[in-house]
Amino acid sequence: MHYVDKTEHICRMVDAGSYLFLSRPRRFGKSLTVSTLHELYSGSAELFEGLWAGAHWGFAERRTPVIWLQFASSSFQAIGLVDALNRILEAQARKLGVTLSAGGNYPGRFQELIQRAAASHPSGKVVILVDEYDKPIIGHLDDIPRAEANRDILKTFYSVLKDADPYVELVFITGVSAFSKVSLFSDLNNLQNLTLHPLAYTLVGITQTELERDFGPQLDATDFTREQVKHWYNGYAWGAHETVYNPWSILQFLQSGQLDNYWSDSGTPTFVTQLLAKDAEFHIAPVTARQTDLTSFNLANLNPVAILFQGGYLTVKQELHDPKRYVLDYPNEEVRQTFLEALLGDYGFGKPGSATIRVNRLYEAFCGRDLDAVIDIIDASLAGVPNELWAKKSEAMIHAIVHTTFTVLGIYTRSKVSTSRGRADIVVEVPKYVYVIELKIGGTVAEALAQIEARGYATPYVDDAREVVRIGMVFDVVRRKVSDWAED
């Protein structure tokens, strides 16, 4: 078995504060971090032989009762959140050998569990670990009333921690989202958010150094260069300049030896892609956001950028100052393709797999300069857009679908490419050709081609060895198709 020793990071983190919160995307090792803390405070010294903590932790003196609340595996969806909380508390009480009063409400029983577990230990303290604290909320973001009801239940539940300070050695809370303190943790004034804190930059995820050190032979056994692997799977960052790999994706790659979209199995936030498709949005990244935008989450005003950042679809690429802001972009090729395929599905392509089939056909058509096939595929794409989306933003929808489709191809596609005299709508680059495309809603093909020429959209490619093909397309928004086109 191979793994990366993160115990030094974990030990230094818990020594920095008593109430800690960490937001990270799915499949990033949050639960493993919580499990490691559980074993550290449970005194399981034998599990840490040869690791940093094995020589530095002090297992005997730091042994403390642990209350471990795991929402990812709870049955709240089937039986309701209140009953699920009571079941979780009962299970923890049995594990710790304490008895809770029958018939008490869940906040009262949580308080009772903390106090009785603390009283059972000479230190009079407990460690409280909450894994995936927000699962009952973000699992229902397509049903906001239910998400709000669960949020209110959890707010009451977590409010118990305010008065538990005399009994607490450590509170460590993890989740995907970072709900604002006002909405969920208003009573925890001492909760330290590590989401963008230096202590947590590389706490989870695998750095390039760690990958080379611990998985070098496995990397050498693949058919891909280090740069190819890095392009596909590295790139996540929450500050500074060091980036990390998603552990799930890179380990799946090392096992299979194939570059593929492994992270898509963890789920794409469909409510976000539906919202973006509704507004015909496709320029998702790069984008600039304030620090406060990235470390809060408000059900009353869902911010797609915050959701995409917290979900791992956008990551920090540059840190700005005065005021504190960040430039965000897709972390890597795997995430970019995963997200855009999901977005295409909400434009009317059906499942992401269907979108992939269509865009692969489009790629072959561009490579073979089969422009009749290109037009047929674009027409089929536009025809699949749901009526409610098309009616509101038909012109924007044309540009969004054409651009997103080309991007998913894996072609080097740029939309609204600037030159000194204007912006080309789309540039598509394939091995033998560079296509400079101007889209028109109404108007004529002659006008589109004249604009390409007059504004020098093809000028940047004058010395390119590939053949430059200028294409004008005119769209009929009523019939949802290309009404005329020509190449030059």
Secondary structure, 3 states (H helix, E strand, C coil): CCCCCCHHHHHHHHCCCCEEEEECCCCCCHHHHHHHHHHHHCCCHHHHCCCHHHHHCCHHHHCCCEEEEECCCCCHHHHCHHHHHHHHHHHHHHHHCCCCCCCCCHHHHHHHHHHHHHHCCCCCCEEEEEECCCHHHHCCCCCHHHHHHHHHHHHHHHHHHHHHHHHEEEEEEEECCCCCCCCCCCCCCCCEECCCCHHHCCCCCEEHHHHHHHHHHHHHCCCCCHHHHHHHHCCECCCCCCCEECHHHHHHHHHHCCCCCCHHHHCCCHHHHHHHHHCCCCCCCCEEEEHHHHCCCCHHHCCHHHHHHHHCCCEEEEEECCCCEEEEECCCHHHHHHHHHHHHHHHHHCCHHHHHHHHHHHHHHHHCCCHHHHHHHHHHHHHCCCHHHHHHCHHHHHHHHHHHHHHHCCCEEEEEEEECCEEEEEEEECCCEEEEEEEEECCCHHHHHHHHHHCCCCHHHCCCCCEEEEEEEEEECCCCEEEEEEEC
